[in-house]
Structure formats: structure tokens, C-alpha cells
Amino acid sequence: MNEPSRCPVPHGDRRRTVPPGEPAGPPVEVVDGVWHVRSLPLVREVLREADATVQAGFNAEAAAQGLTGDHPPVLYADGPEHRRQRSATARFFTPAAVGRRYRGLMEERADELVERIRAEGGCELSAVTLRYSVEVAAQVVGLTDSGTEGMARRLERFFAIPAPPGDRRRGVLGRARAAAAAVRPAWAMGAFHLLDVRPAIRTRRERPREDVVSHLLAEGYTDREILVECLTYAAAGMVTTREFIAVAAWHLLDDDALRARYLSAEEAGRHAILHEVLRLEPVVGHLRRRTTRALVLEHEGRRHEVPAGALLDLSVRAANTDARALGPDAAALCPGRARPRGVRAEVLSFGDGAHRCPGGFLAIQESDVLLQRLLRLPLELVHPPRVAWLETIAAYEVRELVLRVGAAQEWRSPSPASTAR
């Protein structure tokens, strides 16, 4: 077991997005035929067993039956084809590419949004983070031939977390709302295809650019295949980043010392704080894999033989706060904590192995550019936000995070030198 990280400000469990009633459980447990893995070393091991498992999360198995064509979506692909796809698009997400192509856009948009918040005296942050994340990701993907605000609304409707079952039984009105909610994703996907994806395809067939849609066209993808990839990148680059920025702002606004530390730090120090928040609050809390051959997991002297064809539920949230690997204060927010060799600062919040999120650096850079500007305003949190969860992947949704701009003397930002990159 690691030594405690000796956080300078011990403050107990700081997690805000753990679903109510989520079981802690042992490192490995079989429940109703599903293998639940919660140990950090074992979750990493499974994610890195590229030849022993295939994607089973994000409705992969159901979606695979309805997909046709020569190019399986990168989210669902495995093996050599997946590695080829990932290698071909990696150039869009390198730190050098992010700095050269997208940093200026991030700064410009962040300045505009923060000035609007200042002028209007506050905001509901999730609306701001949606627009910001959509504008940035749209540049990377190549969805730049339609209005950002309209595209943001369409994507929000497509990815919206459905109402809980109890809400669907409240009379005729409740049933009507449930019926509307059931068809909304299909309508939103059709509108996204017609109004956002097709114009981008048309433009890039005539004039290719350095973006994902142009790359897919060069690879011979059909319009339908490009639509699926665009939805994948929208989920990864827009939806998850939006939620992370909101939850990071929540943490920083609730802790004056942490906020001051963040604003006075150089870029590396700010990124360390954001990585630690992300470790505690992984936007996707569970990943699923299905074994293609027998797999043996050994943990603290116990041997677990997982048969071929078994479904594995990998708890990222539990692995990220595994006290055996990260110390007894694993649920505390301690930037720069001690970690096992080879474990990243955000631990498994961007995944690991073949399906590790390629846009991790982009997401942190994007979040930092907005947050360091936003938090220099004299902001106060009006009330704690509402948190909802998408059960299939234990993803969270932060809403009603209402911020108010107070009197200037209520908050004095650190010196301007702290804005250095």
C-alpha cells in the first residue's frame, strides 16, 4: 500500500458526483453473472488486455447489430483496425496541435463568454460550458458550417439524460412528456445530420481541411459513417468536457484556498489541480468489456478466473479512489499526490489501453483556459447544483449551477503574472 499523500489541507471525502447507493464492494465481485472490478491495478490490467477483451460499453453490442459499412465506429472497433484509426487521427490531439490550432480560439471564446457573464451579473454555468465546448470541439471535428448555438441545442437534446421512471407515470401529461422524450434523440440526430454534418461534408469534399471530417472523407467513409463518428466525437469532446468544467468550477468556488492556489499557479500547477478534480469526478464512472478468451485476475493472493464471453463492469470511480493503491486519503482532493509508477495524475478518468481518450490534453487545456478567466470574477455560487446520472455508464450531469457576480472587493484575484502559460 502507498504511503498517505500528506495533503497540506486534509479535508476528507470531497467527491460530489457519486450516485446514491453505489456499492463499494470488494476488488472483484460477480453479481448476476457480471464481473465487477474495482481495484485500480486490475481495472488497468483489463483495459490493457487488448487481445482478451472487446468494447461492451456505450451500447456497443446493441449498436453493432444495426451498423453496416466498411468502417466500424472508432468507439466500438477493436484490434488492428481500431489501432489504425486511432493512429491516423492522433495528430489532431497532440499538445503541439492543440497549442497551434485551437489555443487562440479557446482564449478568444473564453474572453467573450466571461465578459458577457460579467456584464450580465452572472450565469447558469452549464449553458456557458455547452456553448464553449461545442465551439472548440467543432473546430477539431470540422463541424464549422452551421450555427454553434443551434448545433449545441441539437446535441444537448440528443444526449440528454432521460427522466427517471417515476416521472413518467404522473398522469397524461407525464406520459406525454415521456413519449416526447423517447422520440427526441432520433429527431435531434436527424437534425444534427441534416443541419450540421451534411454541410460540413459538402464543404470538405470541395476543399479538404485539417480536421476529422476531411480525414474521414479521404478514408472513404460514407455520410452515415461520418455521422456516427461525429456523434462519437461530440460525446467525447463536447458533452464530457462540458460536465467536467462545471464540476471543476463547483469545487473551486466552494474552496477559497483551492481557488487561490489554482489562480496563483503556473499552467502545470493549474493542470495538476484539474487532473485531481477529474480523478475524483470521472465523467464516465464505469467502462464495460467482454472477454474474448479466459482471463485470470490476481489480487492480493486471490486468483479470479474470468471465462471467455464474460461481461466485465470496470468501476473507474472505485479504481480512482482505491485506498490500497493511492493511500487512505484517496477520496480527498490533494493535487500532486503520490501515485504508483506509471499511473497518470487523473488515474483512469480518460481510460487506459487501446480505448484511452485521445483528447485528454485538449480537454484539460480547454477547461483551464475558461476557468482561469472565469474564476477571476468575484463570483459566488447561488446554491448547490443539481446532479443527475446516466446509469448505463454512471456518467453525471451537472445542472442549475447558478453563479452571481458579487462586489469586486469580495474576491481579489492573484497577480496577473499567474496567468502565464
C-alpha positions as CSV (number, residue, x, y, z in Angstrom):
1,M,0.0,0.0,0.0
2,N,1.2,3.5,-0.8
3,E,2.1,6.0,2.0
4,P,-0.5,8.7,2.6
5,S,-0.1,11.6,0.2
6,R,0.2,14.1,3.1
7,C,-2.1,16.6,1.5
8,P,-1.4,20.0,3.1
9,V,-5.1,20.6,3.7
10,P,-6.7,17.3,4.7
11,H,-10.5,17.6,4.2
12,G,-12.0,14.2,3.9
13,D,-14.1,12.9,1.1
14,R,-14.6,15.7,-1.5
15,R,-16.5,13.8,-4.2
16,R,-19.7,15.4,-5.4
17,T,-20.8,13.0,-8.2
18,V,-21.1,9.5,-6.6
19,P,-24.5,8.1,-7.4
20,P,-26.6,7.5,-4.3
21,G,-26.4,3.9,-3.2
22,E,-23.5,2.9,-5.4
23,P,-21.9,-0.1,-3.7
24,A,-18.3,0.0,-2.6
25,G,-17.8,-3.8,-2.8
26,P,-14.7,-6.0,-2.9
27,P,-12.0,-5.6,-5.6
28,V,-13.6,-8.3,-7.7
29,E,-17.2,-9.5,-7.4
30,V,-19.6,-11.4,-9.6
31,V,-23.2,-10.2,-9.4
32,D,-25.9,-11.7,-11.6
33,G,-23.2,-13.0,-14.0
34,V,-21.5,-9.7,-14.4
35,W,-17.9,-9.4,-13.1
36,H,-17.5,-6.1,-11.2
37,V,-13.8,-5.0,-11.0
38,R,-13.0,-2.1,-8.6
39,S,-9.2,-2.4,-7.9
40,L,-7.0,0.1,-9.7
41,P,-4.3,-2.4,-10.8
42,L,-6.9,-4.9,-12.0
43,V,-9.0,-2.3,-13.9
44,R,-5.8,-1.1,-15.6
45,E,-4.9,-4.7,-16.4
46,V,-8.2,-5.4,-18.1
47,L,-8.1,-2.2,-20.1
48,R,-4.6,-3.0,-21.4
49,E,-5.6,-6.6,-22.4
50,A,-6.2,-5.6,-26.0
51,D,-6.3,-9.2,-27.2
52,A,-8.5,-10.5,-24.4
53,T,-11.5,-8.1,-24.4
54,V,-13.7,-6.1,-26.7
55,Q,-15.8,-3.0,-26.2
56,A,-19.1,-3.7,-24.5
57,G,-19.9,-0.3,-23.1
58,F,-21.9,2.6,-24.6
59,N,-24.5,0.1,-26.0
60,A,-21.7,-1.3,-28.3
61,E,-23.2,-4.7,-28.6
62,A,-26.7,-3.5,-29.5
63,A,-25.3,-0.8,-31.8
64,A,-23.1,-3.3,-33.7
65,Q,-26.2,-5.2,-34.9
66,G,-27.5,-2.0,-36.6
67,L,-24.3,-0.8,-38.1
68,T,-23.3,-1.6,-41.7
69,G,-20.4,-0.4,-43.9
70,D,-16.7,-1.0,-44.1
71,H,-15.7,1.3,-41.3
72,P,-16.8,0.4,-37.8
73,P,-17.1,3.4,-35.4
74,V,-13.8,4.1,-33.6
75,L,-15.6,3.8,-30.3
76,Y,-16.7,0.3,-31.0
77,A,-13.8,-1.0,-33.0
78,D,-11.1,-3.3,-31.6
79,G,-7.9,-4.9,-32.9
80,P,-5.7,-3.8,-35.8
81,E,-8.4,-1.7,-37.5
82,H,-9.0,0.3,-34.3
83,R,-5.3,0.9,-33.8
84,R,-5.0,2.1,-37.4
85,Q,-7.9,4.5,-37.0
86,R,-6.5,5.9,-33.7
87,S,-3.0,6.3,-35.2
88,A,-4.5,8.2,-38.2
89,T,-6.4,10.8,-36.0
90,A,-3.8,11.2,-33.2
91,R,-2.3,14.2,-34.9
92,F,-5.4,16.3,-34.2
93,F,-5.0,15.9,-30.4
94,T,-1.2,16.3,-29.7
95,P,-0.2,19.1,-27.4
96,A,1.6,20.8,-30.3
97,A,-1.6,20.7,-32.5
98,V,-3.8,21.9,-29.6
99,G,-1.5,24.9,-29.0
100,R,-1.1,25.8,-32.6
101,R,-4.6,25.3,-33.9
102,Y,-7.0,25.7,-31.1
103,R,-5.5,27.7,-28.2
104,G,-6.2,31.0,-29.8
105,L,-9.9,30.0,-30.4
106,M,-10.2,28.9,-26.8
107,E,-8.9,32.2,-25.4
108,E,-11.0,34.3,-27.7
109,R,-14.2,32.4,-26.9
110,A,-13.4,32.3,-23.1
111,D,-12.8,36.1,-23.1
112,E,-16.1,36.7,-24.8
113,L,-18.1,34.4,-22.5
114,V,-16.5,35.7,-19.3
115,E,-17.1,39.4,-20.4
116,R,-20.8,38.5,-21.0
117,I,-21.1,36.9,-17.6
118,R,-19.5,40.0,-16.0
119,A,-21.8,42.3,-17.9
120,E,-25.0,40.3,-17.1
121,G,-24.1,39.8,-13.5
122,G,-24.0,36.0,-13.5
123,C,-25.0,32.9,-15.5
124,E,-26.2,29.3,-15.3
125,L,-22.8,27.7,-16.0
126,S,-23.8,24.6,-17.8
127,A,-25.3,26.7,-20.6
128,V,-22.0,28.5,-20.9
129,T,-19.9,25.4,-20.9
130,L,-22.0,23.8,-23.5
131,R,-21.5,26.6,-26.0
132,Y,-17.8,26.8,-25.2
133,S,-17.1,23.1,-25.5
134,V,-19.2,22.8,-28.7
135,E,-17.3,25.7,-30.4
136,V,-13.9,24.2,-29.6
137,A,-14.7,20.6,-30.5
138,A,-16.5,21.7,-33.7
139,Q,-13.1,23.1,-34.9
140,V,-11.3,19.8,-34.2
141,V,-14.0,17.7,-35.9
142,G,-14.8,20.0,-38.7
143,L,-18.4,20.9,-38.0
144,T,-17.9,24.6,-38.8
145,D,-20.6,25.1,-41.5
146,S,-23.6,25.7,-39.2
147,G,-24.5,27.8,-36.3
148,T,-22.9,26.9,-33.0
149,E,-25.9,27.7,-30.8
150,G,-28.2,25.6,-32.9
151,M,-25.8,22.7,-33.0
152,A,-25.4,22.9,-29.2
153,R,-29.1,22.6,-28.7
154,R,-29.4,19.6,-31.0
155,L,-26.6,17.8,-29.3
156,E,-28.0,18.6,-25.9
157,R,-31.3,17.1,-26.9
158,F,-29.7,14.0,-28.3
159,F,-27.5,13.3,-25.3
160,A,-30.0,14.4,-22.6
161,I,-30.3,12.1,-19.6
162,P,-33.9,10.7,-19.7
163,A,-36.4,11.5,-16.9
164,P,-36.4,8.9,-14.0
165,P,-39.2,6.3,-14.3
166,G,-41.2,7.9,-11.5
167,D,-41.7,11.0,-13.6
168,R,-43.2,9.0,-16.5
169,R,-46.2,7.8,-14.5
170,R,-47.6,11.2,-13.5
171,G,-50.8,11.1,-15.4
172,V,-51.5,12.0,-19.0
173,L,-49.1,14.9,-19.0
174,G,-46.3,12.8,-17.6
175,R,-46.9,10.1,-20.2
176,A,-46.9,12.7,-23.0
177,R,-43.6,14.1,-21.8
178,A,-42.2,10.6,-21.6
179,A,-43.3,9.9,-25.2
180,A,-41.8,13.2,-26.4
181,A,-38.5,12.4,-24.6
182,A,-38.4,8.9,-26.3
183,V,-38.5,10.4,-29.8
184,R,-36.4,13.5,-29.1
185,P,-33.0,11.7,-29.6
186,A,-33.9,10.4,-33.0
187,W,-35.3,13.8,-34.1
188,A,-32.2,15.5,-32.8
189,M,-29.9,13.1,-34.6
190,G,-31.7,13.6,-37.8
191,A,-31.5,17.4,-37.4
192,F,-27.8,17.2,-36.5
193,H,-27.2,15.2,-39.7
194,L,-29.1,17.5,-41.9
195,L,-28.1,20.9,-40.5
196,D,-24.5,20.2,-39.2
197,V,-22.9,17.2,-40.6
198,R,-24.0,17.3,-44.2
199,P,-22.9,20.9,-44.8
200,A,-19.5,20.1,-43.3
201,I,-19.2,17.1,-45.6
202,R,-20.2,19.1,-48.7
203,T,-17.7,21.9,-47.9
204,R,-14.8,19.4,-47.3
205,R,-15.5,17.4,-50.4
206,E,-14.7,20.6,-52.3
207,R,-12.0,21.9,-50.0
208,P,-10.4,19.4,-47.5
209,R,-9.1,20.9,-44.3
210,E,-7.0,19.7,-41.4
211,D,-9.9,18.2,-39.4
212,V,-11.6,14.9,-38.6
213,V,-14.3,15.1,-41.3
214,S,-11.8,15.8,-44.0
215,H,-9.8,12.8,-42.8
216,L,-12.8,10.5,-42.9
217,L,-13.7,11.6,-46.4
218,A,-10.2,10.8,-47.5
219,E,-10.6,7.4,-46.0
220,G,-13.7,6.7,-48.0
221,Y,-16.3,6.9,-45.2
222,T,-19.9,7.2,-46.2
223,D,-22.1,10.0,-45.0
224,R,-23.8,7.7,-42.4
225,E,-20.4,6.5,-41.1
226,I,-19.3,10.1,-40.7
227,L,-22.5,11.0,-38.8
228,V,-21.7,8.2,-36.3
229,E,-18.2,9.3,-35.9
230,C,-19.3,12.9,-35.4
231,L,-21.7,11.8,-32.7
232,T,-18.8,9.9,-31.0
233,Y,-16.6,12.9,-31.0
234,A,-19.5,15.1,-29.8
235,A,-20.0,12.9,-26.8
236,A,-16.2,12.7,-26.1
237,G,-15.2,16.3,-26.9
238,M,-18.3,18.3,-26.1
239,V,-20.6,16.6,-23.6
240,T,-17.9,15.2,-21.2
241,T,-15.8,18.4,-21.3
242,R,-18.9,20.5,-20.5
243,E,-19.7,18.4,-17.5
244,F,-16.1,18.5,-16.2
245,I,-15.7,22.2,-16.4
246,A,-18.9,22.6,-14.4
247,V,-17.9,20.2,-11.7
248,A,-14.4,21.7,-11.5
249,A,-15.8,25.2,-11.1
250,W,-18.1,23.9,-8.3
251,H,-15.1,22.5,-6.4
252,L,-13.0,25.7,-6.9
253,L,-15.9,28.0,-5.9
254,D,-16.6,26.0,-2.8
255,D,-13.0,26.2,-1.5
256,D,-11.4,29.7,-1.3
257,A,-7.9,28.2,-0.5
258,L,-8.0,25.8,-3.5
259,R,-9.3,28.6,-5.8
260,A,-6.5,30.9,-4.7
261,R,-3.9,28.1,-5.2
262,Y,-5.3,27.5,-8.7
263,L,-5.3,31.1,-9.8
264,S,-1.8,31.8,-8.4
265,A,-0.2,28.7,-10.1
266,E,1.6,28.4,-13.4
267,E,-0.1,26.2,-16.0
268,A,1.5,23.0,-14.7
269,G,0.1,23.7,-11.2
270,R,-3.3,24.5,-12.5
271,H,-3.4,21.4,-14.6
272,A,-2.4,19.3,-11.6
273,I,-5.4,20.6,-9.7
274,L,-7.8,19.9,-12.6
275,H,-6.4,16.4,-13.0
276,E,-7.0,15.8,-9.3
277,V,-10.6,17.0,-9.6
278,L,-11.1,14.8,-12.6
279,R,-9.6,11.8,-10.7
280,L,-12.3,12.3,-8.0
281,E,-15.1,13.1,-10.5
282,P,-14.6,10.9,-13.7
283,V,-17.3,12.0,-16.1
284,V,-17.7,8.3,-17.2
285,G,-17.7,6.3,-14.0
286,H,-17.9,2.8,-15.4
287,L,-16.5,1.1,-18.5
288,R,-17.6,-2.3,-19.8
289,R,-15.7,-5.0,-21.7
290,R,-16.5,-8.5,-22.8
291,T,-13.8,-11.2,-22.7
292,T,-12.9,-13.0,-25.9
293,R,-10.8,-15.6,-24.0
294,A,-10.4,-16.7,-20.5
295,L,-8.7,-14.1,-18.3
296,V,-7.0,-14.6,-15.0
297,L,-7.0,-11.7,-12.5
298,E,-4.8,-12.0,-9.4
299,H,-5.2,-9.6,-6.5
300,E,-3.5,-9.8,-3.1
301,G,-3.1,-13.5,-3.3
302,R,-6.5,-14.3,-4.7
303,R,-7.0,-15.7,-8.2
304,H,-10.1,-14.9,-10.2
305,E,-10.7,-16.9,-13.4
306,V,-12.9,-15.0,-15.8
307,P,-14.3,-17.2,-18.5
308,A,-14.5,-16.3,-22.2
309,G,-17.6,-14.4,-23.1
310,A,-18.0,-12.8,-19.6
311,L,-19.2,-9.2,-19.2
312,L,-16.8,-7.0,-17.1
313,D,-18.0,-3.9,-15.4
314,L,-14.9,-1.8,-14.6
315,S,-15.5,0.8,-12.0
316,V,-13.4,3.8,-12.9
317,R,-14.8,5.7,-9.9
318,A,-13.8,3.0,-7.5
319,A,-10.4,2.4,-9.1
320,N,-9.6,6.2,-9.0
321,T,-10.2,6.2,-5.2
322,D,-8.6,2.8,-4.4
323,A,-7.1,3.3,-1.0
324,R,-4.8,0.2,-1.5
325,A,-3.1,1.9,-4.4
326,L,-3.5,5.7,-3.6
327,G,-3.4,5.8,0.1
328,P,-6.0,6.1,2.9
329,D,-6.9,9.7,1.8
330,A,-7.8,8.6,-1.7
331,A,-11.1,10.4,-1.6
332,A,-9.5,13.7,-0.6
333,L,-8.6,16.4,-3.1
334,C,-4.8,16.5,-3.0
335,P,-3.1,17.8,-6.1
336,G,0.3,16.2,-6.7
337,R,-0.5,13.2,-4.5
338,A,1.8,10.2,-4.6
339,R,0.8,7.5,-7.2
340,P,2.0,4.1,-8.2
341,R,4.6,4.1,-11.0
342,G,3.0,4.6,-14.4
343,V,-0.3,5.9,-13.1
344,R,-1.3,9.3,-14.5
345,A,-2.5,12.2,-12.4
346,E,-6.1,11.7,-13.4
347,V,-5.7,8.0,-12.9
348,L,-8.3,6.3,-15.2
349,S,-10.6,9.2,-15.9
350,F,-9.5,9.2,-19.6
351,G,-9.5,5.4,-19.7
352,D,-6.4,3.3,-20.5
353,G,-5.2,0.9,-23.1
354,A,-6.4,0.9,-26.7
355,H,-9.5,2.9,-26.0
356,R,-7.9,5.6,-23.8
357,C,-9.4,9.0,-24.8
358,P,-7.1,10.7,-27.3
359,G,-8.3,14.2,-26.4
360,G,-7.2,14.3,-22.7
361,F,-4.8,17.1,-23.1
362,L,-7.3,19.1,-25.2
363,A,-9.9,18.7,-22.5
364,I,-7.7,19.9,-19.7
365,Q,-6.3,22.8,-21.7
366,E,-9.8,23.8,-22.8
367,S,-11.0,23.7,-19.2
368,D,-8.1,25.6,-17.8
369,V,-8.4,28.4,-20.4
370,L,-12.0,29.1,-19.4
371,L,-11.7,28.5,-15.7
372,Q,-8.7,30.7,-15.0
373,R,-10.6,33.6,-16.6
374,L,-14.0,32.8,-15.1
375,L,-12.7,32.5,-11.6
376,R,-11.0,35.9,-11.6
377,L,-14.5,37.4,-11.4
378,P,-15.9,38.0,-7.9
379,L,-18.2,35.0,-8.3
380,E,-20.4,33.3,-5.7
381,L,-22.4,30.1,-6.1
382,V,-26.1,30.9,-5.5
383,H,-26.9,27.3,-4.5
384,P,-25.5,23.8,-4.9
385,P,-26.3,22.5,-8.4
386,R,-28.4,19.5,-9.3
387,V,-26.6,16.3,-10.3
388,A,-28.2,13.5,-12.3
389,W,-26.7,10.2,-13.6
390,L,-26.9,8.2,-16.7
391,E,-27.0,4.7,-15.3
392,T,-25.6,2.8,-18.3
393,I,-22.1,4.4,-17.9
394,A,-22.6,6.1,-14.5
395,A,-22.0,9.5,-16.2
396,Y,-23.0,12.6,-14.4
397,E,-24.8,15.7,-15.5
398,V,-24.4,19.0,-13.5
399,R,-27.2,21.5,-13.9
400,E,-28.6,24.6,-12.2
401,L,-25.1,25.7,-11.3
402,V,-26.1,29.4,-11.0
403,L,-23.3,31.9,-10.5
404,R,-23.7,35.5,-9.4
405,V,-21.1,38.3,-9.8
406,G,-20.7,40.0,-6.4
407,A,-19.0,43.2,-5.3
408,A,-15.4,43.4,-6.6
409,Q,-14.0,43.6,-3.1
410,E,-15.5,40.2,-2.3
411,W,-12.7,38.4,-4.2
412,R,-9.3,39.7,-5.1
413,S,-7.6,37.6,-7.8
414,P,-3.9,36.9,-7.5
415,S,-1.4,38.9,-9.5
416,P,-1.7,38.9,-13.3
417,A,1.6,37.1,-13.5
418,S,-0.3,33.9,-12.5
419,T,-1.9,33.8,-15.9
420,A,1.3,32.7,-17.5
421,R,1.1,29.5,-19.6
